[in-house]
């Protein structure tokens, strides 16, 4: 069943604590058109996955949050939203001549380090996604990062050119919208196949760490729930939620 994709409308802010936090407050306070985007020049308390902070130099990068109401999407399939957004960012970066991959679950990496992150906050009621706030942080023009941020890079570092943020933002949306379309049209196979094709270390033997310690394994799949499926040298396949495994 085809569904009408959201039309994106931007609310531009100079400074905000977090675009995701601001978007969540707006959803609670009033009705908003689906596809409203909160775009900020600077976040004073930007947030990343797992309670991490997202630090970005003012006016150098893109930090924005998209408000969606994907009520057709059951809670069991909510990771398809994360996969869709990850695919769109990969398409944008590769079109910008930057070779990027997805580091499970939804960090965007290059050979030089992490270049973008995604934070999705879903409001689930009776097994249905009533609202979703899709936060995206992309390092665009920043060249110097705080010392505690290890393995981080930007578009400018990788391509040796400066980008106009307004046109870069519009360009990103042109790559995200088709993947939002696919999600709303429920093309789950296309979304999942592209995600797996872009996934770092798929079917590669690497060293991982879980609660039991270090082990050799290879990623063989990602479940609809978002769990990472890793095959060990012993032949057993174990599934992991976010933060249960590192590599």
C-alpha positions in Angstrom: 0.0 0.0 0.0 1.5 3.3 -1.1 1.5 6.2 1.4 2.0 9.9 0.8 5.5 10.8 2.0 5.9 13.8 4.3 6.6 17.2 2.8 9.7 18.8 4.4 9.3 22.3 5.9 12.3 23.8 7.8 12.3 25.7 11.1 15.7 27.5 11.3 17.2 28.3 14.7 20.5 30.0 15.6 21.0 28.2 18.9 19.1 25.4 20.7 19.9 22.9 23.4 19.2 20.0 21.0 17.2 19.8 17.8 15.8 16.5 18.9 14.8 17.9 22.3 13.2 20.9 20.7 11.3 18.8 18.2 10.0 16.5 21.0 8.8 19.6 22.9 7.0 20.9 19.8 5.2 17.6 19.3 3.9 17.7 22.9 2.8 21.3 22.6 1.0 21.5 19.2 0.2 19.7 16.0 2.9 20.0 13.4 2.9 19.1 9.7 4.6 15.8 9.1 8.1 16.4 7.7 8.8 19.5 9.7 12.6 19.9 10.2 14.3 21.6 13.0 17.7 23.0 11.8 20.1 24.7 14.1 23.5 26.5 13.6 24.6 25.4 17.1 23.5 22.9 19.8 24.5 23.7 23.4 23.6 20.1 24.5 23.5 18.0 21.3 22.7 14.3 21.9 23.9 11.1 20.3 23.2 7.4 20.7 23.2 5.8 24.1 23.3 9.1 26.1 26.5 10.3 24.4 26.8 14.0 23.6 27.2 15.3 20.0 29.7 18.2 19.9 29.8 20.5 16.9 31.5 23.8 16.2 29.0 26.6 15.7 28.2 27.4 12.1 30.5 24.7 10.7 28.3 21.6 10.5 24.7 20.4 10.0 22.5 19.4 12.9 18.8 18.9 12.3 15.9 16.8 13.3 13.0 15.5 11.1 9.5 15.0 12.6 7.6 12.1 11.2 4.4 10.3 12.1 4.9 6.8 10.7 1.8 5.2 12.3 1.8 2.4 9.7 5.0 1.1 11.1 4.7 -1.5 13.9 7.2 -1.3 16.7 8.8 -4.5 15.6 9.8 -2.8 12.3 11.0 0.5 13.7 14.6 -0.2 12.8 13.6 0.2 9.1 13.4 3.9 9.8 17.0 3.9 11.0 18.0 1.8 8.0 16.3 4.2 5.6 17.9 7.3 7.0 21.3 5.6 7.0 20.9 4.6 3.4 20.1 8.2 2.4 23.2 9.6 4.1 25.4 7.0 2.4 23.9 8.0 -1.0 24.5 11.7 -0.3 28.1 11.2 0.8 29.0 8.8 -2.1 27.6 11.4 -4.5 29.9 13.9 -2.8 32.8 11.6 -3.7 33.2 10.4 -0.1 33.4 6.6 0.4 31.2 6.0 3.5 29.8 2.9 5.2 27.4 2.3 8.0 28.8 1.2 11.4 26.0 -0.7 13.1 23.6 0.4 14.2 23.6 3.8 12.4 26.9 5.7 12.6 28.3 6.8 9.3 32.0 6.1 8.9 34.8 6.7 6.4 38.4 5.4 6.3 39.4 8.5 8.3 36.7 8.1 11.0 33.1 8.9 11.9 31.5 11.7 9.8 27.8 11.5 10.8 25.5 10.2 13.4 21.8 9.5 13.8 19.6 9.6 16.9 16.0 8.4 16.4 13.5 8.9 19.2 10.2 7.0 18.8 6.9 7.4 20.6 5.3 4.0 20.6 1.7 3.6 21.6 0.0 0.2 21.4 2.8 -1.3 19.2 2.5 1.6 16.7 4.9 4.5 16.1 2.8 7.6 16.8 5.7 9.9 16.2 9.4 9.8 15.4 12.1 12.4 15.7 15.1 11.7 13.4 18.1 13.6 14.5 21.1 13.9 12.2 24.5 15.4 12.8 26.9 15.7 9.8 30.4 17.1 10.1 30.8 19.4 7.1 33.4 22.2 7.5 34.9 21.5 10.9 38.6 20.8 10.8 39.6 20.7 14.4 37.8 18.4 16.9 38.1 18.2 20.7 40.8 15.9 21.9 38.3 13.4 23.4 36.7 12.8 20.0 38.8 10.1 18.6 38.5 9.0 14.9 36.3 11.9 13.7 36.4 13.5 10.3 34.5 15.9 8.1 33.6 16.5 4.5 36.1 19.4 4.3 38.9 17.3 5.7 38.2 14.5 3.2 37.7 16.6 0.1 39.8 19.7 0.8 37.0 22.0 0.0 34.6 24.2 2.0 30.9 23.7 1.6 28.0 26.1 1.7 25.8 24.7 4.5 22.4 25.8 3.0 23.0 24.1 -0.3 24.5 21.0 1.4 21.4 20.8 3.6 19.1 20.9 0.6 21.2 18.3 -1.2 21.0 15.9 1.8 17.2 16.2 1.8 17.1 15.2 -1.9 18.8 11.9 -0.9 16.8 11.3 2.3 13.4 11.9 0.8 13.5 8.9 -1.6 14.4 6.6 1.3 11.5 8.0 3.4 9.3 7.4 0.3 10.4 3.8 0.2 9.7 3.4 3.9 6.2 4.8 3.6 5.6 2.6 0.6 6.8 -0.3 2.7 9.6 -1.4 0.4 11.2 -3.2 3.3 13.3 -5.6 1.1 14.9 -2.7 -0.8 15.7 -0.8 2.4 17.2 -3.8 4.2 19.2 -5.0 1.2 20.8 -1.5 0.7 21.5 -1.3 4.4 23.3 -4.6 4.5 25.3 -3.8 1.3 26.5 -0.6 3.0 27.3 -2.2 6.4 30.8 -2.1 7.7 32.5 -5.5 8.2 29.6 -7.6 6.8 30.9 -11.2 6.4 34.4 -10.2 7.5 36.2 -12.0 10.3 37.1 -9.4 13.0 37.8 -9.1 16.7 34.8 -8.2 18.8 34.1 -7.8 22.5 31.0 -8.7 24.4 30.3 -9.3 28.1 32.3 -12.6 27.9 35.4 -10.8 26.5 37.2 -10.8 23.1 36.3 -13.2 20.4 36.6 -13.6 16.6 33.4 -13.3 14.6 31.7 -12.0 11.5 28.5 -10.1 11.0 26.1 -12.3 9.1 22.9 -10.3 9.3 20.9 -7.6 11.1 17.4 -8.6 12.3 14.3 -6.5 11.6 14.4 -5.5 15.3 17.9 -4.1 14.7 19.8 -6.8 16.6 23.2 -7.5 15.2 23.8 -11.2 14.3 27.4 -12.4 14.6 28.7 -15.8 13.8 31.6 -17.0 16.0 34.4 -19.3 15.0 32.6 -22.1 16.9 29.8 -21.8 14.3 27.3 -20.4 16.8 25.3 -17.3 15.9 24.6 -14.8 18.6 22.4 -11.7 18.5 23.3 -8.4 20.2 21.4 -5.2 21.0 23.1 -1.8 20.9 26.0 -1.6 23.4 26.1 -5.3 24.0 29.0 -5.7 21.5 31.9 -3.5 20.3 34.3 -3.6 17.4 
